[in-house]
Amino acid sequence: MNTLSVKLPSDLDEAIAAASALEHISKSTLVRRALEAYLARRDSRAPQASSLDKAGDLVGCFKGGPRDLASNPAHLAGFGRT
């Protein structure tokens, strides 16, 4: 097994010591298990898709609307007012 030295703030070191005592395992075992759980969870997540990826099939699918909807402030007159 390899050794890794890590600098921890004192409050985190105290929390690790308390958790390892509660679990009756060494601090090394606790940290190793926590890192393994983190890496397994990270690897199992699907990559984040952008809004364009999620709704890309909708881009350009509407016909008949104003061509300058996104750039003409006249289309936003009264928007957000009740």
C-alpha positions in Angstrom: 0.0 0.0 0.0 1.2 3.5 -0.8 1.4 6.4 1.6 -0.1 9.9 1.0 0.5 12.8 3.3 -2.3 15.4 3.4 -2.5 18.7 5.3 -5.8 19.0 7.1 -7.3 21.9 9.2 -7.5 21.0 12.8 -11.3 20.8 12.9 -11.4 18.3 10.1 -8.7 16.2 11.7 -10.7 16.2 15.0 -13.9 15.2 13.1 -12.0 12.3 11.4 -10.5 11.2 14.8 -14.0 11.3 16.4 -15.6 9.3 13.5 -12.8 6.7 13.5 -13.2 6.2 17.2 -17.0 5.9 16.8 -16.5 3.3 14.0 -13.7 1.5 15.8 -11.4 1.9 12.8 -8.2 3.7 12.1 -8.2 7.2 10.6 -6.5 5.8 7.6 -9.2 3.3 7.0 -11.9 5.9 7.5 -10.3 8.3 5.0 -9.7 5.5 2.5 -13.3 4.4 2.6 -14.5 8.0 2.3 -12.3 8.5 -0.8 -13.4 5.2 -2.3 -17.1 6.1 -1.8 -16.5 9.6 -3.3 -14.7 8.2 -6.4 -17.3 5.5 -6.9 -20.2 8.1 -6.7 -18.3 10.5 -9.0 -17.6 7.8 -11.6 -21.2 6.6 -11.6 -22.8 10.0 -12.4 -23.8 10.7 -15.9 -21.9 13.7 -17.5 -23.8 17.0 -17.2 -25.6 17.9 -20.4 -26.0 21.5 -21.4 -29.4 23.1 -22.1 -28.6 22.9 -25.8 -27.9 19.2 -25.5 -31.2 18.6 -23.7 -33.4 20.8 -26.0 -31.3 20.9 -29.2 -34.0 19.2 -31.2 -36.3 22.1 -30.4 -34.0 24.7 -31.9 -35.4 26.0 -35.1 -38.5 23.8 -35.0 -41.1 26.6 -34.7 -42.3 28.4 -37.8 -44.2 31.7 -38.1 -42.8 33.6 -35.2 -40.9 36.9 -35.5 -37.4 36.4 -36.8 -36.0 39.0 -34.5 -37.6 37.8 -31.2 -34.3 37.6 -29.3 -32.9 40.9 -30.4 -35.8 43.3 -30.8 -36.7 45.0 -27.6 -40.2 45.8 -28.9 -41.1 42.2 -28.4 -40.3 42.5 -24.7 -42.6 45.5 -24.0 -44.6 44.8 -20.9 -42.8 41.5 -20.2 -42.7 40.7 -16.5 -45.3 43.3 -15.5 -48.6 42.4 -14.0 
